Amino acid sequence: MTANPIAETVASLMPRAQAELTELVAFQSVADEAVAPRSECEAAATWVAGALRDEGFQDVALLDTPDGSQSVYGFLPGPADAPTVLLYAHYDVQPMLDESAWLSPPFELTERDGRWYGRGAADCKGGFIMHLLALRALKANGGVPVSVKVIVEGSEEQGTGGLERYAEAHPELLTADAIVIGDTGNFRVGLPTVTATLRGMTMVRVRMDTLEGNLHSGQFGGAAPDALAALIRVLDSLRDEQGQTVIEGLAADSAWEGLQYPEDEFRKDAKVLDGVALPGTGTVADRIWARPAVTVIGIDCHPVAGATPSIPASARAQISLRVPPGVDAAEATQLLFAHIEKHTPWNARVSFEQVGQGQPFRADVTSPAYTSMAEAMRVAYPGEEMQSSGMGGSIPLCNTLAALYPKAEILLIGLSEPEAQIHAVNESVSPEELERLSVAEAHFLVNYARSKQA
């Protein structure tokens, strides 16, 4: 990295960043009380609020959002007539999944092979630390040249929309000239990337009921309707023989124009087992950035351990459906419901529960803020040019902010490159990426302030 005062300051702050991320990762802040007590999220929110106060932020507040979670807000005034930049991250995290599959405790930040492992290290507690590093480096080198608002969400992973509803009810709170969403990531380590598109998401639970109670499979099997079998047939209908998502009325043939994702690199990043084919058609970029994708993320039925030879009377699954820009997530949800009802066999009783939804998003990568970011990325990543890519995940807040503040320029960067394995076991963050992106964000704020003075 080319030496410069901001980069030198960030480098000197990395031990402190590691210590702070260790403290923040220790909170088991899963915004689902079935997984972790609410007190863990409350403690994480309090920690974030304290960190903002220590940096001189004003009006620091724990915002009680309509979904029962808390988001943290703070304001750092800049020079007179300076533009305002909103920095976003979230402190809630995904559940740990199989704790025995973690090589180190999921809520203990652990350094191993040059990376820091822990749930939320990259997604997105590390994103908040990135914002702190950038601001501290600026304060040590002449001051922060813009006014800064920070919002740190408490239920992004659940997709319950609490912060979106709060922002809609208090539109003056998050007004800004530019918005940096610190919750995406580089295409790969060392390649500076902004995210141009996000797929939207709908999360639903489907329940099948066929009997008043379980029945002996020998006495009744063959004629009694099996709820789990009915559910399996429905879930299978959501993909064709090639593995392409097929939901009636939902187009699945769009193509991605831009940065491509070589199949061999994807197989390595996704850790696909040797000999296992990739589902779907088109390029990898088409499949993960431009087309819908359905995933069965959980099934409730009798576990193998302790199973009895009986016919299931009911079964339930949770389904995640990702949809690309240009598709309304609410309409996609209704198409999914209609598809399931059409393909439910034996007149089984089917019911639905929607548990989350977020719209897809497309950024304007031609806006002036992107020029400022591209210049900043050149400094933080010498010899590299900023790339733009899609991201298959969802950040529901983006569309809310775009609708509330149509003149605001929204940029998406972050620490979730493929090696980070976000949402999986052994999530990690590259400290080098944390350092470089903090440098980039600091330089972006300087560049953006200058661009507004011109």
N, C-alpha and C positions, 0 to 999 in steps of 0.2 A: 504494500500500500504506500503510495506517495506520501512523504512526510508533509504534514501541514499542522498548524496549531490545533485545529478542531480534532483531527485524527489522533494527534498525540494525547489530547485530553481524554478522548474516549478510551484510548488504550490504557491510560492510567486508571480509569474508572472501572475497568472490567472486573477486578477482584471484588469491588463493592457490588457490582451488578450481580455477580455470582452469589454473593451472600444474600442479597435481597431476593433474588429469584428462589433461593433455597427456602427462605421464610415464606414466600408466597405460594410455592408449590406444596408446602406442608399442609395447607388448608385443603381438606377434602371437599372442595366447593362444587359438588355436583348438584345442580338445581332441581333435584328430584328427591323428595323426602323418603321415597321408597328405597333409595340407594344410600343417602347420607343425610344426617340431621341438618335442619335449616341453620343451626348455629354455625356450621362450617362456612356457609356462604356469608352469613352476617359477619363472621370474624374476618374473612377475606376482604369484604367491602370496607370494614373499618380500617384494615391495614392499608388499603389503597387510598382511602381518605387521608390517613395520617401521612402517607408519603407525599401527597399533593400539598398538604399544609406545610410540610417541612421544606418544600420547594418554593414557598411563598405564594401559593395559589390562594385566591380570595373566593368567597361565597362557596366554599367546599360543602357539599351536601350529599346525604344519602337519600336518594329519591325512591320513594315507595311506588313501584309501578303496578299497573292493574292486575298483572298475573301473580302478584304476591312476592316478587323478587325485589332486589334493591340494585339500582345503578348509582354510580358515583360520579359527581360532577364537580368541576372546579374551573376557575377563571384566573388567568395570569395576564394582567394588563400590559400592553406594549407601548411603544412610543405613540405620541399623538398622531392621528391620521394614518396609523399603520393598519394594514389589512388584518383580518381575524382568520385564524386557521383552527379548525376543529380536529383534534386527534382522538381516534377511537381505538378501543381494545375491549376485551371482555375477560372477566376473572373466573367465570364459571367454566367447568371442564366436563368432558365426557366421563362416564363411569370407567372404572379401571379394567373391566372385563375380567379375564381369568388371571387373578393375582399370581397364581403359581407359574404362569408363563412369563412373568416379568423377571428379568435377570437381576434387578435390584428393586427395592420397595418403590411402588409407584408414586408415593407422596414424599419421597426423600430424594432430593436432587442429588444425582450421583454422577461423577465424572468418570468416563470410561472411553478409551480409544479416541480421545480428542473431542468427545461430545458430552453434553449434559443431559442425563436421562431423568424423566419424571413426567407425570401427567400434567399437562398444561405448560410444559417448558416452552413449546413452540406455539401452542394453540390454547390460549393466547395470552397467558401471563407473561411470557417473554415479550410479547408485543407492547405491553405496558412498560416493561423495563426499557425497551427500545426508545419509547417516547421520553422517559426520564433521562436516559443517557444523552439524547440529542439536546434536550433543554439544558442539562448541566454543562455540556460542552460549550454551548452558546453563551451561557452566563459567565463562563470562565474566559471567554474570548470576546468581550465587548458588549455582551447582553443579547437578549432575545429580541430580534428586530420586528416581531409581529405580536399582536395579541393572541393568546392561546386559550382555547377552551378544550378541556379534556372530558370525555364521557367514557366510562368503563362499565360495560353492561354486565348484568348478573344472571341472565337466562338465555343467552344467545344459542347455546347448544340445544336447548329444549324447543326452540322455535315457537314459543308461546306468545310472542309479540308484545311483551310488557313495555319495553322501551319505545317501540313504535307508537303504541297508543298514548304513552306519556308525552312523547314529542308532539304528537298531533294535538293534544290538549294544551300544550305549552309551547307553541311554535316559536316564541321569541327566544327560548332558552338556548337552542343550538344553532342559531343563525351564524353563518360564517361565509367568508369569501371562497375559501378552499377547505376541503375535508380530506384528511388522510386516514383511510381505514387500514389499520395495522394488523390485518387478520387474513392475509393471503400468503403468497410466498414466491420465491424465485423458481423459475422452471427447473433449475438444478443449482447446487451449491456453486457459487462463484459466477453465475450468469445473472446480472441484474435484470429484473423483470417486473413490469407492472401488469396487473390483471385487467383485461379489457372486458371480459364478460363473466357472469356468474349464472349458473343454472338455478332456477327456482326449485322449491321443494314442497311436497305435501306428504304428511305423515299420517297414516290411518291405521286403525285396528279393525280387523275383520273377524267376526265370530260366527261359527257354524254350530247349529243345534239340530239334532235329529231325533233324540230319544229323551225320555224323562230321566233316565239314569243308565249307567253302564250295564251291559249284558254279557253273559257268558258266551265266549266266542264259539264254543263247540255247540251249544244248544241253539244259538240264534244266528251264528255267522253264516253269511251267504244270502240272507234275506233281510236282516236288520240293517238299516242305513247307518253307515259308519261316518261320523262327523269328521274325523281326521282325514279319512279317504276323500270326502267331499272337499275339504279344504285343500288337500294336495292337488286335486284335479283343477281347482280354481287357480291356485298359484302357478301351476304348470301352464295354464292358458295365457299367462301374461307374457310369455316369450315363445318365439317360433323355434323351429328345429335348429336354426343357426344361432339361437340365443339372443336375437334381436327383440327388443321390447315391442310388443304388438297389443296396443289398446285401441279399440275401434274409435276412429275420429281424431286420433293423436298422431300427427305426422312424425315419421321416424326415418326420413331420408335426407335431412339437411346435411350440407357439407361445410367444413371449417376452412375458411380462407385465412392463411397466415402461418405463423410458426407451427411446424409439424412435430409430432412426437413419434420418432422411429420405434417400430414394434419391438426391436431387440432391447432398446433402452426401457421401454415400458415394462416388458417382461421382467427385467432386472429390478426396476423400481418397485413393481407390484409383488415381487417374489413369487412369480408363477412357477409352479412345479414343472420340471422337465417333462416334455411330451404332452402337457395339457394345453389345449387350444384356447385361443381367446374367443369369447362369444361375440356375436354381432357381425355386421358388415361395414364396409367403408374403412377409412383410415382410423387409427387410434384417436386422433384429434377429433374426427367426426363423432366418434362414439362417446367420448367423455366430455366434449365441450359444446357440441352442436345438436345433440339428439337426446330424447328422453331415455331414462334408464330406471328400471324398476328393480328393487332389491328387497328381499324378504329378510328383515333384520332380527326377527324373533318369532318363535312358535311356542305357544302354551299347550302342552298335552302331557300325558303321563311320561315321566322320565324312564329311561331304560332300567336304571337301578330300581328294583322293587316293582317292576311292571307285572301285571297279572294278565292272563289270557281272557281279556274282556274287550268288548266293542266300545270305543269312545262315544259318549253321548254328546259331547261338545268339544270344540277345539278353537283356538284363537291364534291369529298371526298379526304381526305388525309389519306394515309395508311402507317403504320409503320410495317415493316416485320423484325423480329429478326431471325438471323440464327446462329447455333452453330459452334464451331470450326470444321474444315473439310469441310465446305461449303463456296464456293466463293460468296461473296455478290453481285458481278457484275453478275454472272451467275444466282443467285437467283432472281435478278431484272428482267432479261429477262424471266425467267420462270413465274414470277408474271405477266408480261405484256402479255405473251402468254395465260396464264390462263384467264385473264380478257377478252381478245379479243375473246377467245373461248366461254366464258359464257355470252357475251353481247347479250341480246335478241333484236329481231325486227330489226336487222341490224342498230341499233342506231350507231351514229358516236361517237367513243371513242377516246380520246387523252390522252397522258401521259406527265407529267413533273416530272423529278427526282429532288428532292430538298436536298438530303443528302444521304451519303453512308459511311459505315465503315466496315472494315473486322473484323471477329472474331479473338480471340487471345487465345493462350495457353501458360502459363508460364512454365518454367523448375523449378519445386519446389524442385529438387534435387541439385540445384546449391549451391556452398559454401555460397553465400550471404544469402540464406534461413536459413542456420545454424546460422549465425550471428543474423538474425532477430528472430529466435526461442529463442535463448538465451536472447535477449533483451526483448521479450514478457514475459518470465518467471519472469524477474525483475519487469516489469511494471504491470503484472497481477499475483501476488503471488498465487501459488497453481493451476494455469491453464497452460495447454500446448497449443501451437499454433496449430490451425486447418487450413485446406485449404478447400475452397468451390468454387463453381462457382458463377457467377453473370450474370443475364439475360441481363444487360445493355451493352452498347458499349462504348469503348474509342478508337476511330479510330487511334489516334497517336501511340498506342502501337505497331501495326504491322509495321508502318513506322520506328519507332526507332529500332525494332528488325531487320529489313532489312538493315538499315543503319549501325548498330553497332552490328553485329552478336555475338561478344564476350561479349557484355554487359549483365549483369544479371539484369533482370527486376522484381521488386517486386511491388505488388499492395496492399495497405492498405488504410484506410481512416475512415471517420466519418459517413458514410451513412448506419447505421444499421436500421433494420425495423422500429423502433419507430421514426426515423427521417422523415419519410414520404416525401422523396425527390420527386420532380416533382408534388407534390400534394399541396393542401392548408394546411396551418398550418405546414409547414416544420420547423423542429427544430433540434438542436444539443444537445447532452448530454455533459455538461461541464466536467463531470468525464471522459468520453471517450476522449475528447480533451486533458485533462491532462495526462491520462495514455498513449495515443498513442504518445504524444509529448515526454514523458519519454522513451517510447520504441524506437522511432526514434533516439533520442540522444544516447541511449546505442547501437543501431545498428551501428551508425557511428563509435563509439569507437571500437566495436567488429570487424567491417569490416576492419578498419585501422590495427588492430592487426593481422587479418588473412592474410593480404597482406604482413606483415612484416615477417611472419613465413617462 
